[in-house]
Amino acid sequence: MQNKREILLVQSSLAGDVDSLTELLNEVKDSIFNLSLRMLGNIYDAEDATQEILLKIISNLSSFKQQSRFSTWVYRIAVNYLINDHKKRGFREQLTFEFMEKDLEQPLPTMVLAFDDLETAELAEELKLSCTNIMLQCLSPQDRCVFILGTMFKMNSQLASELLSITPDAYRKKLSRTRKRMGTFLTDYCGVAGGICDCKKRIPFAIKQKRLDPTQLDYSSLKRLDLAEIFQQKKNMDFLDEQTLLFETLSCYQSTFNPKLFLNELLVSKQFSDLIKEDAIYDL
């Protein structure tokens, strides 16, 4: 159900109140960023996608019928955008579990690195977070979204199935199958889940392959988000799967996106003029 506060904010936004629109965007930007990060696999693409999705929200706000929560409508736009985003990023579909298996089975170089225990732990954590997000790219876009919504966002099957335009039963079957597939890979290869890979031992290889830059730890630079904030609009799933607990323990992060600054710049830009000229109806 739509609450009174959301209704007033949407109505004020449609009437041209920038402060109300800023408040609406502030409330959803972190959820959009974290969903984008898991779907796309890296911070930079996630930041771009967050801005694109927020632009779609702005340009299609007049089509919001207020028959559901604003956040639900936002998730529908985000899910549609991110599942279809693979069409523009076809190279990601080349990543498979088989490819990752071969990569993880390669012999590691013998290198002595001058890092103390604290630095090594930080590098290992950065590598784990990067690898975990890349691992998700081995799933098809829809399976990836199913897995993320169910395992990481803990979304109930009724809502998640509506966002994906499938039945709740089909969603539960996809989630169960995807969790088993991911769980098998983790058990065999991820050291956190008992597999052969050890993040600390892979640090030299990752640096040599330019997959890890000790001078630029992207995940460490992000501000972590209180999980209660991002889960407040979602209910817990009815079951857990031990092999995929790694994904459930991953941190959520605050988006660096600044809605007020963005809106101030957008309103005087050519991009905004183009937005209001084109057909703004988003096919949902």
N, C-alpha and C positions, 0 to 999 in steps of 0.2 A: 504494500500500500504506500502511496505517496504521502509524505508528511507535509504539514502546513508550511513549515519553514522552507522546504525544497520548492514547493509551489510558488511561494512568494519570491524566492531567489530567481527562479526561472522566469517568472512574469516580469520582474524588475530588469533582468538581463535582456529580455526581448524588447523592453521599453527603452533600452539604451543605457542602463545603469552599469557602468564599467566595474564599479566596486562589487556589485552582486555577481557579475560574471567572473570576476577574479576569485571570489569566494567559492563559487561552484568549481572552477578549474583547480583551485588549491585542494579541494576535498578529494579529487579523483586522480590527480597527476601522479602520485606515488604508486597507486595500484596499477595505473597504465604503464609506468616505467618498469615496474618489476615484472609484469606480464610480458612486456616487450623484451626485457633482458633475457628471460628464459626462452622465449620463442626465437629470438634472433641470435643469441649466443655471445654477444659482446656489448660493451657499454656504449660505444659510439653509435652503433646502429640503433640501439635502444633509445638513446637520446633523440636521434632524428625521428624515429617512429613515434615517440611520445609527442613531439611537436606536431607531426602530421596528423595524428589521431585527435589531438586537441583542436587543430584547425577544422577537422571534420565535425567535431562537436559544435564549434562555434557556428559554422556555416549551415548546419542542419538543425540548430536548436529550435527553429520555428516548427519543425516537423515532429518534435517530441510531443506525444499525445497526453502525457501525464497520467497514463493508465497503469504505470509501474513505477518503481523507484528510479530516480534519475541515474543512480549508479548502475542499475541493471541495463538501462538504455545505453549508457556509456560502455559497459562491458561488451554489449552486442556489437557496437561500432568497432571497438578495439579488436575483438576476436575476428570479425570479418576482415578487417584490414590486415591483421597479422597472418592469418591463414593464407590469404591471397598474396601476401608480400613475397612468397617464394617464387612467384612468377617473374619478379624483378631481380631475384637473387638466386638464380638457378644453380649456381655453383654449390650452394649448400646441400642440394639434394644429392650430390656426389659423395657426401660423407655417410659412411655406413659403419655398423658395428664391426664388420669384417675388416674394414680399413683400420679402425682403431685397434683391433686385436693385433694386427700385423705390426702396427706402430708400437704398441706396448710390449711386444715380444722381441723388439730389436735389442741387441746387446748395448749396454750403457757404456759411454766413454769413461775412461779413468782420468778424472780431473780432480785436482786439489784446489778447492775454493777457499778464499780467506774470509769466511763468514763465521761469526760467533754463533752460539746456540740460539740466541734471540732472533738474529737476522735469518738464520736457517729456518726457524719455525715460521717466521713471517713469509719467507719466500715459498715455503711448502704450502702454507695456507692460500697464498695467492694462486699457486699452481693448481691446487685442489678446486678452488672456486672457478677458475678458468676452464679446467678440464671438465668439470661437472656441467657447466653450461654448454660446452661444445658437445658433450656426450648426448645431450638432448637433441642435437641436430641430426642424430642418426635415425630419429623417428620421422615419419611423414608429418607434414604440417598439422593435419587434423589429429593424428595420434599424439603428437607432441602437445597440442593444446588440451586434449583430454587428460593426459598425464599431469600437466601443470595445474589445471583447474582442480583435479581430484586429489593429487598428492601434495602439492605445495600450497595451493590456495584453499584447500579443504572445502570446496564448493559442493553443495548437495546435488544429487543427480537430477532432480527436477529442474533446478535453475540452469545447471551446466548443459543439460540436453536442450533446453530452450535456446540458449546462446548458440549452440552448434547446429540447431535445426535437425536434431535426431530424436528418437524416442528415448525415454529414461532407461529402458531395458538395453537398447543398443549402446547407450553411453556406458552403462555399468559393465557390459561385456567387453567393450573396447578398453575401458580402464583396467579391468582385471587382466586382459591379455597383454596390455602394454606394461603393466607393473611386473608381470611375470617375466616378460622379455628383458626389461631393464634389470630386474632382480638377478636374473641368470648371468648377465654380463657383469654386474657389480660383484657378484660372488666369485666369479672366475678371475676378474682383472683388477678390481679396485681394492687397494690395501685397507681402506677404511671399513670395507665390508668383508674383509678376510681374503681378498684376491692377491695376485702376485705383484701388483704395482705398489711402489712406495714413493710417495711424493718427494720426500727428502732425497732419496737416491736418484730421482729423475731431474733434480734441479740442474746439474751440469748439462745434461742432454737438452733440457728445455732452453737453457741460456744459449747453448751452441746453435740450436735450431731457431733462435730468435723468437721463441714462443713466450719467453719470460725475460723481462728487462728489470734487473735489480734496482735500477735508478728510477723506475716508473711503475709503481704497484697500483694499478687502477682500482682494484676492489678495496684496497686499504684506504684509498683516498675518499671513498664514498662514506657518507654519514649513515649509520645504521638506523633503521626505523623500528619503533616499538611494534612488535608483532600484533599487539591488541588493536592498533590503529588500522592495520591492513586486513585483519580478520573480522572486523566489527560488523561487516555487511554479509558475512557468510556463515553457514553452519558447518559443523564438523561432519566428515564422512562417517559412515557406520562401521568401517573396518580399516585396519592398518595392515601393511605388509612389511615384514621385518627387513627384507632385502633392500627396500627402497627408503628406509628411514634416513639415509644420507641426504636425500632431497628435502625431506621434511624439516631437517635441522638447518638448512641454509638460511642465511640472514636475508632480510628484506632491507631495501635501501631507500633513502629519500632521494627524490629526483632533484637535479640541480636546476630544473626549469622554473623560471620566475614568471608566473602568469601576469602580474601587474605590469612589469617591464615589457613583456611580450605584447600585451594588449595595447599599451601606449604606443609602441612602435608599429604595431599592425594597423591601427586605426588611421594612420597617416600614410600608409604605404600603398604602392600600386597593387600589391598582392591582395589587399583588402578590397580594392576597387574591382579586381578581377573576380574575387569570390562572390560579391553581391550581384555581379552581372550574369554569372553562369547559373545553370539550373542546380539548386542546392539540395534537391531531394536525394537522399542517400537510400539506395535499395536495401532495405532490411527485410 
